[in-house]
């Protein structure tokens, strides 16, 4: 018999039986994406950490309702998203999304010139400002699809909507973002 890591389905089955080690492994596998998802919604590392932790606790309590064979990650991210939204609502504030745009990868790891670095910084600031002007729904949709690189199915689960809704929201959100990014004199 080959010594291989357990599949997610095997871990979920074992966790449903009460094996804490199995659920611990599930948490380890998903803690990064759970935190990033919560951070996209809350805009705060502290709130995101608490929302992700609360979501893992709630997910463990709800494991009995998880449908065997269904993908676990979208189910978990829906719980994380709900926890993060609840945290934002309970604080009574609208979050300002402060996403970091992935640094442009340069061939061979070349260091950008000071001029290129300044331009990258200015473009990043312009993008963040334009994102901040969008509605929370638009920001969350763009963040899930492009910053977290979630699939349409995973985005739909995280946002609590249908896959077709994700497609239309993404299209409209990108249109609004493009409009905000166009130069005023164009």
Beta strands, then each sheet from edge to edge (+ up, - down):
end
